[in-house]
Amino acid sequence: MITAAGITGADVSNVGTSLDRVAWYLFTPEAEPRITEKRPPEGGDLLLDSYDNFYGLDVSMKDLSGFVEKYPGNSTLVKVDGALREDVWRAGTWTPGPTTVTETIRGRKVTRKVDAPMPKDAVPAGRYAKELTEVIGWLNKASQVAPGAVQRDYLQAVIKALQTGDPIAMDEAWRIWVNLDADVDVILGFVESYLDPRGQKGEYEGLVMFKDHKVGRILSELAYLAPEMEERAPWLDTYKNRNVRPPLANAMVVLNAVGGAGPNVPLGINLPNSPALREKTGSKSVILTNVVAAVQKEGAEPLLREFAPPEEVELAVANSLEVAVLGTALHEVVGHGSGRVSPGLDRDPSWYLRQYYSVIEEARAEAGAVYFAGDPALLRQGVASSSAISDESLRGLVRKDLMQLRRVPKDVTTLSDAHMMAQHLLGSYLKKNCKCTATGKGNGKTYVTIKDLGLARATLGKLLAELQRIKSEGDFAAAEALVNEYAINIDPALRDEVQKRCETIGAPSFFAFHTPVLRLLADEQGRAIDVLMDSSLDFEDVMLSWDLGDAEAAPVN
């Protein structure tokens, strides 16, 4: 790249020195190997052995002892003169700059420029102020054309949260959002905390989406069944949430997803994340139906035909789309939306469970989705078409654990991604504890199948009850033991076999979603009359345009 730049006229005379300085980071496998290290080596440290940008390079877990964060989800922790400080992610409501003052000196008025004093109630700008100010500008424009008061209130609440960085302001935005049933919806802010080894700092993400009314009817029915299903949950009554109203659930078509939500777009979303806030305000689930459909169309059938046992293939393929849609809905609406925290906890469970919280919560939600797929209410209300959907959900649980090995690098024998660890925890637990799975080789290929579906569901219910107990009680020791036994280590020989089979059939390891550029269609007077979806740019060009900040396009006449 340097040589090519020099040929085209760039001055690369000093690049060699810069390259020497960064070569170790760029080209040495041992250099900063993982963004998120959930199980540091003996004598290691969660923060010092992780290489995210949520903490200063010299900040350790020891430094956090006794330190109370005012902005746990949206600040970078850094050391200043040896003391820990929160560098808050916010736009601020005031930017320092010069002002003009007039003074009388010896009878003459003299005008000069001085630094403007900060107004008493102003909030100073923080980290990412420039970018967040740009976001706020667009939110203000959206607020002016929002179709209803609730949506305007929500957008204004998000603006306040991004300006001040105040967690209470963001809680107010979520309180409004969970009651917002809009045809066009928006999620913006520092949301998911999977990349933080402590499970506290949120990635920025932004989504714009509109309703899919056809699938939405099924989700609405499921949301109203959620309280009834919670009564039949396998965990103790102490952990059942009996006061929550039916959560709002919408099926949406995503137009654009960025930051932590793209281009690897989630299948579904359930927010807010805080259990305490959920118990007060309720939650809302969003299923992104075009993302689910795209994954099924492009990747599901080839993988099923390769990894499902021959006698299960046709049934798995025939039911794959319904299993995916219902499974995603149950994961978000019932899985994440169920249960309650023990009254004895004075903080969020994530504070107690630390690096294991995301794994436990994702495993709990996925186990709940598969367990409740067999709930009789789904068949009674027509949400599930047949009992085959429940059976395929169970079979798919152990099958997914096998198929996800295609994503593990060849020199890696442990998992670090929270979703993959959660999937492995469930699959490994069933294989070891229910004695109803069998791994066999036919034609040199490994398959995993369930021999007794009833016993498998009962075993999964036992695990689900324990996952809920761990979350509700903030039981770090039990979470650590469960994760270390079932969620981390993989079989390298099986990984190599899976990857070879995937190469043979051309199955990708991950999906990235190529969203179109949206362009306003204007009439001769320049008034917007429609929106065109332009897919002429390739994926790389779209990603670069976002990075360079020039994605906005002029109206097309």
C-alpha positions as CSV (number, residue, x, y, z in Angstrom):
1,M,0.0,0.0,0.0
2,I,2.9,2.4,0.8
3,T,4.6,1.6,-2.5
4,A,1.4,2.2,-4.4
5,A,0.8,5.5,-2.7
6,G,4.4,6.6,-3.5
7,I,3.8,5.7,-7.2
8,T,0.8,7.9,-7.4
9,G,2.6,10.9,-5.9
10,A,2.2,10.7,-2.1
11,D,5.0,11.7,0.1
12,V,6.0,8.5,1.9
13,S,9.4,9.6,3.0
14,N,8.6,9.3,6.7
15,V,6.3,6.3,6.5
16,G,9.0,3.8,7.2
17,T,9.6,5.2,10.7
18,S,5.8,5.1,11.4
19,L,5.5,1.6,10.1
20,D,8.4,0.4,12.4
21,R,6.5,1.8,15.3
22,V,3.2,0.0,14.6
23,A,4.6,-3.1,12.9
24,W,4.4,-5.2,16.1
25,Y,0.7,-4.4,16.5
26,L,-0.1,-5.0,12.8
27,F,1.9,-8.2,12.1
28,T,2.5,-10.0,15.3
29,P,-0.3,-12.5,16.3
30,E,0.6,-12.2,20.0
31,A,0.0,-8.4,19.9
32,E,-3.3,-7.5,21.6
33,P,-4.9,-10.8,20.6
34,R,-8.4,-10.2,21.9
35,I,-10.7,-7.2,22.3
36,T,-12.5,-8.9,25.2
37,E,-10.7,-11.4,27.5
38,K,-13.2,-13.0,29.8
39,R,-10.8,-15.5,31.3
40,P,-7.4,-13.8,31.7
41,P,-4.3,-16.0,32.4
42,E,-3.4,-16.7,36.0
43,G,-2.1,-13.5,37.5
44,G,-3.7,-11.5,34.7
45,D,-6.3,-8.8,34.7
46,L,-9.7,-8.4,32.9
47,L,-8.9,-4.9,31.7
48,L,-5.1,-5.1,31.1
49,D,-5.5,-8.3,29.1
50,S,-8.4,-6.9,27.0
51,Y,-7.7,-4.5,24.2
52,D,-10.9,-2.4,23.8
53,N,-11.0,1.4,24.1
54,F,-13.3,1.6,27.1
55,Y,-10.4,2.0,29.5
56,G,-7.0,3.6,29.5
57,L,-4.1,1.3,28.8
58,D,-2.9,1.5,32.4
59,V,-6.3,1.0,34.1
60,S,-6.8,-2.3,35.9
61,M,-9.5,-3.9,37.9
62,K,-7.6,-3.1,41.1
63,D,-7.9,0.6,40.2
64,L,-11.7,0.3,40.1
65,S,-11.8,-1.0,43.7
66,G,-14.0,1.4,45.6
67,F,-14.5,3.7,42.6
68,V,-18.2,4.5,41.9
69,E,-19.0,5.3,38.3
70,K,-21.6,8.0,37.6
71,Y,-21.7,7.0,33.9
72,P,-21.2,3.3,33.9
73,G,-22.5,2.7,30.4
74,N,-21.1,5.8,28.5
75,S,-17.6,6.8,29.8
76,T,-14.0,5.9,29.2
77,L,-12.1,5.3,32.4
78,V,-8.7,7.0,32.4
79,K,-6.0,7.9,34.9
80,V,-5.2,11.6,35.3
81,D,-2.3,12.3,37.7
82,G,-2.7,8.8,39.1
83,A,-6.4,9.3,39.8
84,L,-9.2,7.5,38.0
85,R,-11.6,9.7,36.0
86,E,-14.6,9.2,33.8
87,D,-14.3,10.7,30.4
88,V,-18.0,11.0,29.5
89,W,-19.3,10.4,26.0
90,R,-21.6,13.3,25.4
91,A,-22.1,16.3,23.1
92,G,-22.6,18.8,25.9
93,T,-24.8,21.8,25.9
94,W,-22.0,24.4,25.8
95,T,-18.9,24.7,23.8
96,P,-16.1,27.0,25.1
97,G,-15.2,29.9,22.9
98,P,-14.4,33.6,22.9
99,T,-16.8,36.4,23.8
100,T,-16.6,40.1,23.7
101,V,-16.5,42.2,26.9
102,T,-16.5,46.0,27.2
103,E,-14.8,47.7,30.1
104,T,-14.3,51.3,31.1
105,I,-10.6,52.1,31.7
106,R,-9.7,55.7,32.8
107,G,-13.0,57.0,31.4
108,R,-12.7,55.2,28.0
109,K,-14.7,52.1,26.9
110,V,-12.4,49.3,25.8
111,T,-13.7,46.2,24.0
112,R,-11.7,43.0,24.1
113,K,-12.2,39.2,23.6
114,V,-12.0,36.8,26.5
115,D,-12.9,33.1,27.0
116,A,-16.6,32.9,27.6
117,P,-17.6,31.7,31.1
118,M,-19.6,28.5,31.2
119,P,-23.3,29.2,32.0
120,K,-24.3,27.9,35.4
121,D,-26.6,25.1,34.2
122,A,-24.5,24.1,31.1
123,V,-23.0,20.7,30.5
124,P,-19.4,20.8,29.0
125,A,-18.7,18.8,25.9
126,G,-17.2,15.3,26.4
127,R,-15.6,12.6,24.3
128,Y,-17.1,12.1,20.8
129,A,-18.8,15.6,21.1
130,K,-18.3,16.3,17.4
131,E,-19.9,13.1,16.3
132,L,-22.7,13.2,18.8
133,T,-23.5,16.8,17.8
134,E,-23.9,15.7,14.2
135,V,-26.3,12.9,15.4
136,I,-28.3,15.4,17.5
137,G,-28.7,17.7,14.4
138,W,-30.4,14.9,12.5
139,L,-32.5,13.9,15.5
140,N,-33.8,17.5,15.7
141,K,-34.8,17.4,12.0
142,A,-36.5,14.1,12.6
143,S,-38.3,15.5,15.6
144,Q,-39.8,18.3,13.5
145,V,-41.5,15.8,11.2
146,A,-42.3,13.0,13.7
147,P,-46.0,12.0,13.3
148,G,-47.0,12.0,17.0
149,A,-46.2,13.5,20.3
150,V,-44.9,10.3,21.8
151,Q,-42.3,9.9,19.1
152,R,-41.3,13.6,19.4
153,D,-40.9,13.1,23.1
154,Y,-38.7,10.1,22.5
155,L,-36.4,11.8,20.0
156,Q,-36.1,14.8,22.3
157,A,-35.3,12.5,25.3
158,V,-32.5,10.8,23.2
159,I,-31.1,14.3,22.4
160,K,-31.0,15.2,26.0
161,A,-29.3,11.9,26.9
162,L,-26.6,12.4,24.2
163,Q,-26.1,16.0,25.2
164,T,-25.7,15.4,28.9
165,G,-24.6,11.8,29.1
166,D,-26.9,11.4,32.1
167,P,-28.0,7.8,32.6
168,I,-31.3,9.0,34.1
169,A,-32.0,10.9,30.9
170,M,-31.4,7.8,28.9
171,D,-33.7,5.8,31.2
172,E,-36.4,8.4,30.4
173,A,-35.8,7.8,26.7
174,W,-36.2,4.1,27.2
175,R,-39.4,4.6,29.3
176,I,-40.9,6.5,26.4
177,W,-39.6,4.0,23.8
178,V,-41.1,0.9,25.3
179,N,-44.6,2.5,24.9
180,L,-43.9,3.8,21.3
181,D,-45.8,1.8,18.8
182,A,-44.8,3.6,15.6
183,D,-44.7,2.7,11.9
184,V,-41.2,4.1,11.7
185,D,-38.9,3.4,14.7
186,V,-35.4,4.4,15.7
187,I,-32.9,3.1,18.2
188,L,-29.9,5.3,19.0
189,G,-27.4,5.4,21.8
190,F,-24.8,3.4,23.7
191,V,-26.6,0.2,24.1
192,E,-25.0,-3.3,24.1
193,S,-22.1,-4.1,26.4
194,Y,-20.8,-7.4,25.0
195,L,-17.3,-6.0,24.2
196,D,-16.6,-4.7,27.7
197,P,-15.0,-7.4,29.8
198,R,-16.9,-6.0,32.7
199,G,-20.2,-5.9,30.8
200,Q,-20.8,-2.2,31.6
201,K,-19.7,0.0,28.7
202,G,-22.1,0.2,25.7
203,E,-21.3,0.3,22.0
204,Y,-22.9,3.1,20.0
205,E,-25.5,1.7,17.7
206,G,-28.1,3.2,15.4
207,L,-31.1,1.6,13.6
208,V,-33.9,3.0,11.5
209,M,-36.7,0.6,10.7
210,F,-40.4,0.3,9.7
211,K,-43.2,-2.1,10.5
212,D,-43.8,-5.5,9.0
213,H,-47.5,-5.8,9.7
214,K,-47.9,-9.4,8.6
215,V,-45.3,-10.9,11.0
216,G,-46.2,-8.3,13.6
217,R,-49.6,-10.0,14.3
218,I,-47.8,-13.2,15.5
219,L,-45.5,-11.1,17.7
220,S,-48.4,-9.2,19.3
221,E,-50.1,-12.5,20.1
222,L,-46.9,-13.9,21.6
223,A,-46.4,-10.7,23.7
224,Y,-49.8,-11.2,25.3
225,L,-49.1,-14.8,26.0
226,A,-45.8,-13.9,27.8
227,P,-47.3,-13.4,31.3
228,E,-49.1,-16.7,31.0
229,M,-46.0,-18.5,29.9
230,E,-44.0,-17.0,32.7
231,E,-46.3,-18.7,35.2
232,R,-45.2,-22.0,33.7
233,A,-41.5,-21.1,33.7
234,P,-39.3,-23.8,35.3
235,W,-37.6,-21.4,37.8
236,L,-38.7,-20.7,41.4
237,D,-41.8,-18.5,42.0
238,T,-39.4,-16.1,43.8
239,Y,-37.9,-15.2,40.4
240,K,-41.2,-14.9,38.5
241,N,-42.2,-11.4,37.4
242,R,-46.0,-11.3,37.9
243,N,-46.4,-7.6,37.8
244,V,-45.3,-6.9,34.3
245,R,-47.8,-6.0,31.6
246,P,-47.5,-7.7,28.2
247,P,-44.4,-6.4,26.5
248,L,-44.8,-4.5,23.2
249,A,-43.4,-6.5,20.3
250,N,-43.0,-5.3,16.8
251,A,-41.8,-7.0,13.6
252,M,-39.7,-4.4,11.6
253,V,-37.9,-4.1,8.3
254,V,-34.5,-2.5,9.0
255,L,-33.5,0.3,6.6
256,N,-30.1,0.9,8.1
257,A,-28.0,-0.3,11.0
258,V,-24.6,1.1,12.1
259,G,-22.1,0.9,14.9
260,G,-22.7,-2.0,17.2
261,A,-25.8,-3.0,15.1
262,G,-24.2,-3.2,11.7
263,P,-23.1,-4.3,9.2
264,N,-23.4,-7.6,11.2
265,V,-27.1,-6.8,12.0
266,P,-28.9,-8.6,14.9
267,L,-31.9,-10.8,14.2
268,G,-33.8,-9.2,17.1
269,I,-33.5,-6.7,19.9
270,N,-35.1,-6.4,23.4
271,L,-34.6,-3.3,25.4
272,P,-33.9,-1.7,27.8
273,N,-31.1,-3.9,29.1
274,S,-31.3,-2.9,32.8
275,P,-33.4,-5.5,34.7
276,A,-34.4,-2.8,37.3
277,L,-35.6,-0.5,34.6
278,R,-37.5,-3.3,32.8
279,E,-39.3,-4.2,36.0
280,K,-40.5,-0.6,36.3
281,T,-41.2,0.3,32.7
282,G,-41.6,-3.0,30.8
283,S,-39.7,-3.8,27.7
284,K,-40.1,-3.8,23.9
285,S,-39.0,-6.4,21.5
286,V,-38.1,-5.9,17.9
287,I,-37.7,-8.7,15.3
288,L,-35.9,-7.6,12.1
289,T,-37.8,-9.8,9.6
290,N,-35.7,-8.9,6.5
291,V,-32.5,-9.8,8.3
292,V,-34.0,-13.2,9.5
293,A,-35.3,-13.9,5.9
294,A,-31.9,-13.0,4.3
295,V,-30.0,-15.3,6.6
296,Q,-32.5,-18.2,5.9
297,K,-32.4,-17.6,2.2
298,E,-28.6,-17.3,1.9
299,G,-27.3,-19.7,4.5
300,A,-29.8,-21.9,6.3
301,E,-30.6,-24.7,3.8
302,P,-27.0,-25.5,2.7
303,L,-25.9,-25.7,6.3
304,L,-28.8,-27.9,7.3
305,R,-28.3,-30.3,4.4
306,E,-24.7,-30.7,5.5
307,F,-25.0,-30.9,9.3
308,A,-28.4,-32.3,10.1
309,P,-28.5,-36.1,10.2
310,P,-29.9,-37.5,6.9
311,E,-33.1,-38.6,8.5
312,E,-33.8,-35.1,9.9
313,V,-32.8,-33.0,6.9
314,E,-36.1,-32.6,5.1
315,L,-38.1,-31.7,8.2
316,A,-35.4,-29.3,9.3
317,V,-35.4,-27.5,5.9
318,A,-39.2,-27.4,5.7
319,N,-39.5,-25.7,9.1
320,S,-36.4,-23.6,9.1
321,L,-38.0,-20.2,8.4
322,E,-40.8,-20.6,11.0
323,V,-38.3,-21.9,13.6
324,A,-36.0,-18.9,13.0
325,V,-38.8,-16.3,13.2
326,L,-40.5,-17.8,16.2
327,G,-37.2,-18.6,17.9
328,T,-36.0,-15.0,17.5
329,A,-39.3,-13.7,18.8
330,L,-39.2,-16.0,21.8
331,H,-35.6,-15.2,22.5
332,E,-36.4,-11.4,22.7
333,V,-40.0,-11.3,24.0
334,V,-40.0,-14.2,26.5
335,G,-36.3,-15.0,26.9
336,H,-34.9,-11.6,27.7
337,G,-38.2,-10.3,28.9
338,S,-38.8,-12.8,31.6
339,G,-37.9,-13.3,35.3
340,R,-37.1,-10.8,38.0
341,V,-34.1,-9.8,40.1
342,S,-33.9,-10.8,43.8
343,P,-35.0,-8.0,46.1
344,G,-31.7,-8.6,48.0
345,L,-29.6,-7.2,45.2
346,D,-28.8,-3.5,45.5
347,R,-27.2,-3.2,42.1
348,D,-27.8,-4.5,38.6
349,P,-26.9,-8.2,38.2
350,S,-24.3,-7.3,35.6
351,W,-22.3,-5.6,38.3
352,Y,-22.2,-8.9,40.3
353,L,-21.6,-11.3,37.4
354,R,-19.1,-9.0,35.6
355,Q,-17.4,-10.7,32.6
356,Y,-19.9,-13.6,32.8
357,Y,-23.1,-11.6,32.7
358,S,-23.5,-11.4,28.9
359,V,-22.9,-15.1,28.5
360,I,-25.4,-16.0,31.2
361,E,-28.0,-13.6,29.9
362,E,-27.7,-14.8,26.3
363,A,-27.8,-18.4,27.4
364,R,-30.9,-17.7,29.5
365,A,-32.7,-16.0,26.6
366,E,-31.8,-18.7,24.1
367,A,-32.7,-21.6,26.5
368,G,-36.0,-19.8,27.2
369,A,-36.7,-19.5,23.5
370,V,-36.2,-23.2,22.9
371,Y,-37.9,-24.3,26.1
372,F,-41.0,-22.1,25.6
373,A,-41.3,-23.2,21.9
374,G,-43.0,-26.3,23.4
375,D,-45.5,-24.3,25.5
376,P,-49.1,-25.4,24.8
377,A,-50.3,-21.8,24.4
378,L,-48.4,-21.4,21.2
379,L,-50.3,-24.2,19.5
380,R,-53.6,-23.1,21.1
381,Q,-53.3,-19.6,19.7
382,G,-51.9,-20.6,16.4
383,V,-48.6,-18.8,17.0
384,A,-46.8,-22.1,16.2
385,S,-48.1,-24.2,13.3
386,S,-47.4,-27.6,14.8
387,S,-45.5,-29.5,17.5
388,A,-42.7,-30.0,14.9
389,I,-41.6,-26.5,15.5
390,S,-40.8,-27.3,19.1
391,D,-39.0,-30.5,18.1
392,E,-36.9,-28.7,15.5
393,S,-36.0,-25.9,18.0
394,L,-34.5,-28.5,20.3
395,R,-32.7,-30.4,17.6
396,G,-31.4,-27.0,16.3
397,L,-30.0,-26.1,19.6
398,V,-27.3,-28.9,19.6
399,R,-26.9,-28.5,15.8
400,K,-26.1,-24.8,16.0
401,D,-23.4,-25.6,18.6
402,L,-21.7,-27.8,16.0
403,M,-22.2,-25.4,13.0
404,Q,-20.8,-22.4,14.8
405,L,-17.4,-24.0,15.0
406,R,-16.9,-22.7,11.4
407,R,-16.4,-19.3,13.0
408,V,-13.5,-20.3,15.3
409,P,-10.0,-19.4,14.0
410,K,-7.8,-22.4,13.3
411,D,-5.3,-21.5,16.0
412,V,-7.9,-20.8,18.7
413,T,-9.3,-23.5,21.1
414,T,-11.4,-21.3,23.4
415,L,-14.4,-19.0,22.8
416,S,-14.6,-15.3,23.8
417,D,-17.7,-14.0,22.0
418,A,-20.7,-13.9,24.4
419,H,-23.3,-15.3,21.9
420,M,-21.0,-18.2,20.8
421,M,-20.2,-19.0,24.4
422,A,-23.9,-19.0,25.3
423,Q,-24.7,-21.3,22.4
424,H,-21.8,-23.7,23.4
425,L,-22.9,-23.7,27.0
426,L,-26.4,-24.9,26.1
427,G,-25.2,-27.5,23.6
428,S,-22.4,-28.9,25.8
429,Y,-24.8,-29.0,28.8
430,L,-27.3,-31.1,26.9
431,K,-24.7,-33.5,25.6
432,K,-23.2,-34.1,29.0
433,N,-26.2,-34.0,31.3
434,C,-29.4,-35.3,29.6
435,K,-27.9,-38.4,28.0
436,C,-30.2,-38.0,25.1
437,T,-27.7,-36.8,22.5
438,A,-25.4,-38.9,20.4
439,T,-22.5,-38.0,18.3
440,G,-21.8,-40.4,15.4
441,K,-19.9,-40.4,12.2
442,G,-21.4,-41.4,8.9
443,N,-19.5,-41.1,5.7
444,G,-16.7,-39.4,7.7
445,K,-19.0,-36.7,9.0
446,T,-20.0,-35.9,12.6
447,Y,-23.7,-35.4,13.4
448,V,-25.3,-34.5,16.7
449,T,-28.9,-35.7,17.3
450,I,-31.3,-35.9,20.1
451,K,-32.7,-39.3,20.9
452,D,-35.3,-38.4,23.5
453,L,-36.9,-35.0,22.9
454,G,-39.0,-35.0,26.1
455,L,-36.0,-35.7,28.3
456,A,-34.0,-33.0,26.4
457,R,-36.7,-30.4,27.1
458,A,-36.8,-31.4,30.8
459,T,-33.0,-31.1,31.0
460,L,-33.1,-27.8,29.3
461,G,-35.7,-26.6,31.8
462,K,-33.4,-27.5,34.7
463,L,-30.6,-25.5,33.2
464,L,-32.9,-22.6,32.5
465,A,-34.0,-22.5,36.1
466,E,-30.4,-22.4,37.2
467,L,-29.5,-19.6,34.7
468,Q,-32.4,-17.6,36.1
469,R,-31.3,-18.2,39.7
470,I,-27.7,-17.1,38.9
471,K,-28.9,-13.9,37.3
472,S,-31.5,-13.1,39.9
473,E,-29.1,-13.6,42.8
474,G,-26.0,-12.3,41.1
475,D,-24.2,-15.5,41.9
476,F,-20.7,-14.9,40.4
477,A,-19.2,-18.2,41.6
478,A,-21.9,-20.3,40.0
479,A,-21.7,-18.3,36.8
480,E,-18.0,-18.8,36.6
481,A,-18.2,-22.5,37.3
482,L,-20.9,-23.0,34.6
483,V,-19.1,-20.9,32.0
484,N,-15.7,-22.6,32.6
485,E,-17.2,-26.1,32.4
486,Y,-19.4,-25.7,29.4
487,A,-19.0,-22.5,27.5
488,I,-15.3,-21.9,26.7
489,N,-13.3,-24.9,25.4
490,I,-13.9,-26.4,22.0
491,D,-12.7,-29.6,20.3
492,P,-10.0,-28.5,17.7
493,A,-10.4,-31.7,15.7
494,L,-14.1,-31.2,15.4
495,R,-13.6,-27.5,14.5
496,D,-11.2,-28.5,11.7
497,E,-13.7,-31.0,10.3
498,V,-16.6,-28.5,10.4
499,Q,-14.6,-25.9,8.6
500,K,-13.5,-28.3,5.9
501,R,-17.1,-29.3,5.3
502,C,-18.1,-25.7,5.2
503,E,-15.4,-24.9,2.6
504,T,-16.7,-27.8,0.5
505,I,-20.2,-26.4,0.3
506,G,-19.2,-22.7,0.3
507,A,-20.9,-21.8,3.6
508,P,-19.7,-18.4,5.0
509,S,-18.6,-18.0,8.6
510,F,-20.4,-14.7,9.2
511,F,-23.0,-12.6,7.4
512,A,-22.6,-8.9,6.8
513,F,-25.6,-7.0,5.4
514,H,-25.3,-4.6,2.5
515,T,-27.9,-1.8,3.2
516,P,-28.9,0.4,0.3
517,V,-28.2,4.2,0.1
518,L,-31.5,6.0,0.5
519,R,-32.0,9.0,-1.8
520,L,-34.8,11.5,-1.8
521,L,-36.8,11.8,-5.1
522,A,-37.8,15.4,-5.6
523,D,-40.2,17.1,-8.0
524,E,-39.3,20.1,-10.2
525,Q,-39.8,22.5,-7.2
526,G,-37.4,20.5,-5.1
527,R,-40.1,19.0,-2.8
528,A,-39.5,15.4,-1.6
529,I,-42.1,13.0,-3.1
530,D,-40.5,9.6,-2.7
531,V,-37.4,7.7,-1.6
532,L,-35.2,5.6,-3.9
533,M,-33.2,2.7,-2.6
534,D,-29.9,2.8,-4.4
535,S,-27.9,-0.4,-4.4
536,S,-25.4,0.6,-7.1
537,L,-22.6,1.0,-4.6
538,D,-20.7,-2.1,-3.5
539,F,-20.3,-3.0,0.1
540,E,-16.8,-1.6,0.5
541,D,-17.8,1.8,-1.0
542,V,-20.8,2.1,1.4
543,M,-18.5,1.3,4.4
544,L,-15.9,3.8,3.3
545,S,-18.6,6.5,2.7
546,W,-19.8,6.0,6.3
547,D,-16.3,6.3,7.7
548,L,-15.6,9.4,5.6
549,G,-18.9,11.0,6.6
550,D,-20.1,11.6,3.0
551,A,-23.0,9.2,2.8
552,E,-25.6,12.0,2.4
553,A,-26.6,12.4,-1.2
554,A,-28.4,15.2,-3.0
555,P,-32.0,14.8,-4.0
556,V,-32.6,13.1,-7.3
557,N,-34.9,14.9,-9.7
